[in-house]
Amino acid sequence: MQVRSLVLLVCTALAGAGQEFREIESRVNEFTLKNGMKFLVLERRKAPVASFLTYADVGSAQETKGITGLAHLFEHMAFKGTDKIGTRDYAKEKTALETVERAYAALMEEKRKGPKADGEKLKKLEEAFRQAQEEAGRYVVPNEFGEAVERAGGRQLNATTSADRTMYFFSLPSNHAELWFWLESERFLNPVFREFYKERDVVMEERRLMESQPVGRLLEEFLAAAYKAHPYGEPVVGHMSDLENLTTADAAAFFRKYYIPSNLIAAVVGDVDAKRIRELAERYFGRIPSGPKPEPLRTREPEQEAERRVTLWLKAQRTVLVGYHKPDINHPDDAVYDAIGSLLSEGRSSRLYRGLVRDRKVATQVLGFPGLPGQKYPGLFIFYAMTAPGRTNEEVEKAIEEEIERLIREPVSKEELDGVKRRARASLLRQLDDNLGLAIQLASYQALTGDWRNLFRQLEKINAVTPEDIQRVAKATFRRTNKTVGVIEPLESR
């Protein structure tokens, strides 16, 4: 009787979730401005607030050799303001910024002479560059963009860059919605790259911080080994030599190419009126000139034909990364990979936790998941483990292989697969409670799959996954010739 009651309760909960998903779908309004910018609007009257997000369909994967790190640096620059925001006198500041560029160009010209550079001349040019920046800084109003948001009661002001995209977002009280439209449209209409070289130094410091972190260093070496051709193998933060030489001209060219309306998606979720949002969108974002959508990335990663290995000797805990190439988010088997990730890693009842942490005690932490470094292009299914004290990386790797072999050899039980499907629904339900989280998901699915509705269809696809699908995909993916391994070994044991 208790079992029947539990089954009935679960079925009722899932049916209720499905009804809520359909109800949300029915309330999403979408429209595209004449200049090509897409808007997704979800009216939600739970509280008098709303979340606003701009999704730029550009990330580090769009960079070329010589400008790695530029997508991330531009994210920083987008908070520096415009010809109206962040300046005391833009006419004078513009002249001062032109002087900065001339001083920087002269300095770099002399530096490129290498050993033949005139030491005394370099000192004078460096001083001239410093003074030019100082003069331009006199006209800067620091953080005016952020303070405008804070004064209006805004929160969650931030941005993030990945291999696939750059996102800008914050939340506001509903009665200040127009502020977002003005601020956001201004920074994509008339950006000013003020304090560019100072901000470049900030990003270079982020690069140094990453280099000081063992797992960060391992991940960079691992991705470089896993990818021979595709830019997914390049670090999002960029290479130091590229960062040292990025210029405002590079940033301006990057902006003109990728920050055009047809390459932007806006998502608004919260206590708003869709009709009013459209009026504001046309008034403010409609001012931005249209432009051709950037051509698709040409480079494709060739099929891996041999196992690849990387070992870092560091003063750090033993760590293991194992990766296998997999298709992008639009592949028919994408939901199968999500199901495998959930089966292996979600919760203390997951196979990897039970097998490596609880039972074998070879690891203190272990995960297995798809989607790194991105989803727009073919990525990797990753296994990550922190090796337990007194155990070896070889033991961890062997234990991971045994769990993979079990996936291939034995059909997944109905109970385990039902658990995967329940967790997928529960995860989406949690996201529905958060305006910003839902805005991110809607915009992401629109950009990556061409239709925001696929956010909800993914659940249907996961629900359709069978034990045979998991065996088939595991066998096709987890092959030795498709495998890249990266490990950290303690320096003292070398």
N, C-alpha and C positions, 0 to 999 in steps of 0.2 A: 504494500500500500504506500509506504514511504517513497519507494523508487518511482512508482507511477506518479505520485504527487510532484516529485522533483522533476521528472520529465515534462509534466504538464506546465510546471512553473517556468522551466527553461524555454519551452516552445512559446508560451505566452509572452515572455520577455523578448524573445527574438522577433515575434510578430509585431510587438509594440515598437521595437527599434526600427523595423522596416517601415512601419507607418510614419514614424517621426522623420525618417530619411526622405520619404516621398513628400511629406508635408514641407520640409525645408526646400527640396528641389522645386516645388511649385511656387515658392516665394522668392526665388532668385531671379532678379531682373538683369538682363544683359543688353548692352547697346555698344555701338562702335561709332566714334566721331568721324567726321568727314576726313580728318587727317590720318585716320587709321588706328587711333588709340582705343583699346578695348576696355570696357567697364563692366564689373560684376557687382551687383548691389543686392544685399540681403537685409530686408527690413526685419528688425528684431526688437520688440518693445519691452524686454525684460528690465532694462535700467536705462536712464537717460544719458547713455554714453555710446560711442561708436569707435570702431577701429578702422584705420585707413592704411592701405598698403599699396606701394608701387612695386611691381615686379618687372625688372629690366631683364630681358632675355639675352643676357651677356654675362659671362663669367671668365675665369682664367682659361677655359678651353678656347676662347676666341683670341687669345694672345698669340703672338708669334715670337720667335727667337729675338731677343734684344729688348722686348718690352714686357717680359714676364713680371707679374706683380702689379701691372697697371690697372687692371680691373679693381683690385682691392684698394689701390691708392686713390683711384677716382671716387670710390665709395667715401673715403675720408674727405676728399675735396668737396663733395656735394653738400657738406655741412658748413662750408666756409662762406656761403652767401652768394649774393648776386650784385648787380649794379645798384640795387635799392636796399638790400639787406646786408648788414655787416660792414658798411662803409660810412665814414663821416663826410666825405666829399669825393664822389666817384670820379669826377673830371680830373681832379688833381691826383687821385690814387692811380688812375689809368696811366697817366704820364710817369708816375713813380714806378709802376710795374714794368713799363717799357724799359726804363732805365735798369731795373733789375735784370731783365732778359739780356740786355746788351752787355752788362757787366758779367753775367754768367757765361755768355758766349765767348767773351774775350778770355776769361779764366780757363775755360775748357780748351780753347784753341792752344793756349800755352801748355796746358797739362798734357795734351796729346803728343807733345814733342818728346815726352818721356825723359830719358837721361839728358837730352839736349836742352831741356827747358831751362830758362834763365831764373835762378833762384830768387834774385832780388825782384825781378819783374813779377814772379808768382806772388810774392808777399804783397806787392802793391795791388795786384789784381784781386787777391783774396780780400784785402782791406776795402777796396772799392766795392766789391760784391757785398761785403758785410754792411757797409754804409748804405748801399742802395736798398738792401732789405730793411734796414732800420728806418730809412726814410719812408718806404712804402708802408711799414707797420704803423706809422703815425696816423694813418687814415683808417685803420682797421677797428671795427667794433667787435670785440671777441664774443663768440657764442651768441650773437643776436638771434640767430635762427632758433636755437634751443630755448633761449629765454622767452621768446615770443610764445612758444608752445607751453612752457611752464606757467607763464602768466595767465594763460587761458585755462589752466587746470589740466593740461595734458600730461600724459605719462607714457612709459614704454617707448620713448623716443630712441630709435636705434636703427642700425642697418647691418647687413651681413652679406658677405661675398663667398661664393663657392665656385666650383668648377663649372657649374651649369648656369648660375644666375646671380644677380645682385638684387637685394630687396631693401626697401626703405619703409619704415612704418612708425606709427605712434597712434595713441588713442586720445580722444577729446570728449568733453561734454557735448551732447548733441547740438546745443545752441551755438557752438563755436565751429560747426562743420565748415563754414565758409573759409575759416582761417587755413585749414588744410589745403583747400583748393588754391588759395592764393600763394601760400608758401611753397607748396609742392610744384605748382606750375611755373612759378618764378625760377626755381632752381634748375628746371629743365628747359627754360626759355632763355634766360640770361645768366648763366653761371659765370662767376669770376674766379679764376684760379689764383686767388691771393694766398700768400704764405705757402706757396707750393713746395719750395725747397725745405722749409721747416717741417712741413708735414711729411715730406719724403724721408726726412731724418727720423721721424716717429715710426714710420713703417719699417725703416732699416733696423730700428731698435727691436721691433716686433720680430724681425727676421733673426736677430741675434738671440732673442729669448727662445725662439723655436729651436735654434741650434744647441741651446743649453739643456733642452729637455730630451732625455734618452728616447722616449717613445716617438716624439716628433721627428727626431733624426732618423729613427728606424723606418718610420712611415715614408719619409721622403726617399730614402734609399730603396725601399721596397717597391714603391710606385715607379721609380725610375727603371727598376729591373723588370717590372711587370709589363711596362709599355715601351715599345721600341719607336713607334711612330706617332701615336696619338698624343695630343697635348694633355690628356689625363695624367700622363707621367710627369708633368711639370708641377712644382709646388704653387699653390694658390698665392702664397705670400711673395713669390718671385725669387729669382736668384740675386744674390747681393750685387754682382757686377752690373746686372740690368738696373736694379734700383738706384745704384750710384749714378747712373747716366740718364735716367728718365728726365724729360723736360716738359715744360708747360705746352710746348708744341705737340709732343706725343699725346698729352692728355686731351688737348683740343681736338686732335684728329680722331682719337678714340671716341670722344663725345659725339662728334659730328656723324660718325659711322654707326654707332650703336644706340645712342640715346635719342632716337627718333620715335614719334608716336606709334608707328606700326610695330615697334619692337618693345612697347611698354603695355603692361596690363595693370589696371587699378582695381582693387577690391575694397568695398566698403561694407562693413557688417555692423549692425547695431540699430539704435533708435533713430532712424532716418526715414525720410520720405523719398521713395525712388524717383518720383517726378521732379522733386526739388534737386536731387542729386544730379539728375541729367541736365537741368538748367545750369547748375553751377559748373558742371563738366564742360558744357559747350562754351560758357562764358570765359572760363579761365584756361582750360587745356586746349580748347579750340583755337587759341592764339598761336599755338606752337606749329610751325610749318611742317608739312608732311615731308617724307623722304622715302627712298626705296629701302625695303627691308634688306638687311645684309644677306649676302649669298650664304648658302649652307656651308658648313665646314667640309672641306674636301677630303681631308686625311682620314683613312680608316686603319685601324690596327690590324696587321696581318695575323692570321691564326698562329697561335703559339705551338711550336713543334718540339720543344724540349723543356725539361724542368729547369728552373732558374733559382739560384740561391744567393743570398746576401748575408754576411755575418758582420756585425759591429762589435768591436771589443771596447767596452766602456765600464766605468765604475758605476754599475747599475744592476738592478735585479734582472735575472734571466727573463726574457720575453720572447714569445713566438708569434709570428704573423704568417698565415698561410692564405693564399688567394688563388681563385680560379676564375678565368674569364667567363662572363655570362652576357646574355643579350640586354638590350635597353628596355625601358619601361613599356614600350609599345609592342613587345614580342608577345605572342599568344601564351607563352609559359611564364609571364611575369608573376602572376598570382601564385604559381607553383613555387617559385623562389621565395616569395613572401611566406608561404606556408612552411617551407623547409626552415627558414630563419626562425619562425615562431616555435616550431617543433624543437629545434635545437637549443634555443636560447631564452625563451620567455619564461621567467619564474624559476623557483627552486626545484620544480618538478621537471624542468627541461632536461633533455638527454645529455647535453654537454655538462651541465652542472652536476647531475647525478653521476655521470661517468667519470669526469676528470677531477671534480672538487670533492664531492661527498664520498664516492666509493674508492677510486684509485688514489686520491689525495696527491695528484701530481701537479695540480694548479690551484692557485688561490682565487683566480678569476678567469672566466672563459666566456666567449661570445662567438656566435656564428650568424652572419647577417649579409644580405645583399645591399647594393646601392652605393658602394664606394668605388671611386671618388665621386661618381654622379650617376644619374639615371637617364639623362638625355641621349647619351651614347652608350655603347656596350661597356659595362663596368666590370666589377669584380664581386664575387661572393667571398667574404673574408671570414677567417677564423682567427681570433685574437685570444691569447692566453698569457697570464702572468704565472711563471713557473714557481712552484712551491719551494721553499728553502730545503736544501738537501736533495732535490730532484733535478733531473736534467731536461734540457730542451728536447733531446731525442725521445725521452719518455713521453713528453707532452705531444709531440708530433705523432708518435706511434698511437697514442690514445685517440687523437683526433681521427687518424686514418681508420681506426677500428670502428668509430662511430659512423664514419662515412660508409664503410663496408656494410655495416648493419643496415643503413638506409637503403643501399642497393640490393642487399640480399633478402631482407625481411620486409614484407608489406607492413605499413604503419597500421596500428590498430584503429578501429572505429572510434574508440574512446579518445585516443590521442588526437585524431583528426577533428573530432567534434570540439575538443578543447581549443585547437587552433582557430576554428571558426568562431567560437564564442569570444575568444580574446580579440579577434579582429573587429567584431562588432562592438565590444566594450571599449576598445581603443578609439574608434570613431565617435562613439557616444560621448566619451570624455572630451574629445576635441570640439564637439558641438556646443559644449558649455562655455567655451572661450571664444569671444568675438575675433580676437587677433589670430588665434590658432586656426579658426575656420577660414578667415580671409587668406591666410598663407596657403592653406590646402586648396581652396578654390582657384586661386591664381596659379598655383604650381601645376595643378592638373590641366588647367587651360593651356598653359605654356608648353608643358611636356607632352601632352596627349592630344591637344587640339580641342578638348571639350571638358569643361569643369565637371560635367555629370559623371565622368569616369571615376571621380572620387567615390561615388556611391556604387557604381558598377563593379569596382574592384572587389567589393564585398561579395557580390554575386559570383564573381569569378573564383574567389577563394572558396566560397561555399560549394562550387562545382569540382574542386580538386579531389582527385581520388588517390588511393594508395598506389595504384598503377602509375599515375602521373608522377608521383614523388620518386618512385623507383626509376622511371624512364629518364627524368630530368637529372637525377643524381648520377646515374650511370653515364649520361652524355657529358656532364659537366666536370665531375670530380675525377678527372683523368690525370695521370702522372705527367703527361706531356703538356697539360694545360695548367700546370702548377707552378706557383712562385712562392718561395719561402724566404722570410727574413727573420733573423734572430739576433738577440743581444746576448753576448757571453761576457761574464765578468772579466775585467781586464787582468785581475790578479791571477786568474786561472790559465792565462795564456802561456 
